[in-house]
Amino acid sequence: MRLKLAAVLLGLTMVGCAGRQVLPATNEHRVQAEASLRAAEGAGAGRVPEAAVHLEFARQQIADAERLWVEGEAEAAELRFMQAEADAELALALARAVPLERESRRTAAQAESLRRGLP
């Protein structure tokens, strides 16, 4: 009887552990967030107003995550690091896209002015 009970408890424990979502270590999220932040900074996100806003969000979220980690709020810290990574990646994308969009508009305007000048 005890053997069966032990087997059932072991089985339930294994099922419970298998169903639990395992989050990567906070350090991994921190490294990813900081790497994304450095990439955005390197791409000049600070010089593109649309990107600079998200770059600042990422910096603040990393600082908040570090504070949460020190306070023992590991889950909240992980989420904040993930938010920081997302904002840094958005800043990087905007740093690349916004200048291209501006150049595209200038080129379209030049083409339109040339078109108007032709008979």
Buried (B, 14 or more C-beta within 10 A) or exposed (E): EEEEEEEEEEEEEEEEEEEEEEEEEBEEBBEBBBEBBEBBBEBBBBEBEBBBBBBBBBBBBBEBBBEBBEEEBBEBBBBBBBBBBBBBBBBBBBBBEBBEEEEEEEEEEEEEEEEEEEE
